[in-house]
Amino acid sequence: MSRVGESPILIPTGVTVEHTAGNITVSGPKGNLNLHLAPEIKFELEGSTILFKRKNDQKRIKALHGLMRSLLSNMVVGVTEGWTKDLELVGVGFRAQVNGNDGSSNKLTLNVGYSHPVEVEAPEGISFEVLDNTKIKVSGIDKNLVGQIAANLKKVRVPDVYKGKGIRYSGEYIRKKVGKSAKVGAPGAGAK
């Protein structure tokens, strides 16, 4: 029995959920999101509560049951509150700034130790906010897209394991390596 799939989803006020031909549309104050429902999962809307049922107890269908429930729950939270990921830049001279924040073209410029600045264009539904030149907030209504954009930003300059410089999630701990230590007279130093 899927513990996640069995729990109901409560629809807050101001959010509408429509189900047509295998597609679920969630509309709220922040926007609209769509979900393609797996044919093995049955969708039931009872008042302001959503329940998911599965056709049988095969392992794959049990996994889909919990997945569909989690995806729809994330969509409901996204259209009401939104999702955010916080990143921080660690390194001397590392900074970020937002250019062209007119709603349609939200561009982030990163100076992270390369010979050129790295520019990242925000896709539709994603916005960047820079605090203190070293903290970046990625926000949007689609949890999957927010997480993917934050991961792509982190890939621009992955934190160095020796010094810790790079782009990391806020609160992320980077385990540092010790590095070389070659002293005269140390065992193995200079011996062939």
C-alpha positions, 0 to 999 in steps of 0.5 A: 500500500502506498502511504503517499498515494493514499493521503488526500490533497486539500484544495485551498480557496482560490485554487481550481482543479479541472480534469479533462481526458487524462490531463489535470489543470491547476489554476491559482493566484500565481499561475496555471500548471498542467499534469498528464495523468497516467492511465493506470491511476484514477483521479477523484475530486470530492468537494475540496479534496483530491484522491488518487486510486490505482487499478491494481497492486503491481509494483510499477503502478504503486510507484505511479500512485505515489508519484502522481499524488506528489506531483499534484500536491507540488502543483497546488503549493506552487500556484498558491505559494510558489517554490524557491531555491537559494544559492550562494557564491563563495570566492573572492570577487565572485558576484552576480547581478540581474539585468533586464528585469522587465518581466519577460527577459530576466537575465542573470550575469555571473562573475565567478572567476572565468575570463568572461562573465556567464549570462543565464537567461531565465525560462518562462515562469522563473525569476532571479533575485540577487541579494548582497551580490553573492546570494541568488534566489531562484523562484517560480511555480513549477518545483521541477523547473526551479530545482533544475535551473538551480542545479544548472546555475550550480554547474556553472562553477561547482564548488572546489573540494580544496578551497570551497570556492564556487556556487552552492546551495544555501546551507550546503556543507562542502567537505574539503580535501586536505591537499598535498603536504610534501615536507623534507624528511617526511616518509616517502618524500623524495624517495624513489 
